[in-house]
Amino acid sequence: MARHHVLLFKVYPLEEGQKIRIDGGPRRGDWEVVGVSERKMRLRCPVTHKEVEWDRFCCLARELENEEWPEQH
């Protein structure tokens, strides 16, 4: 059987209260997790306080310690 380079993505087990940063794409920016279900996640913008609900899609790329949040542009 042939061997291939395979990229593995796994949905991150988000928890309420976590502060996350989405790096790129239309959902880019800093968010606070305010709700999580099996299929959906509810996020709040720390600047505008707007809440959105999306299908769960976050995959962990890396963890940042002692990071400014929300990020100032």
Buried (B, 14 or more C-beta within 10 A) or exposed (E): EEEEEEEEEEBBEBEEEBEBBBEEEEEEBBBBBBEBEEEEBBBBBBEEEEEEEEEBEBEEEEEEEEEEEBEEE
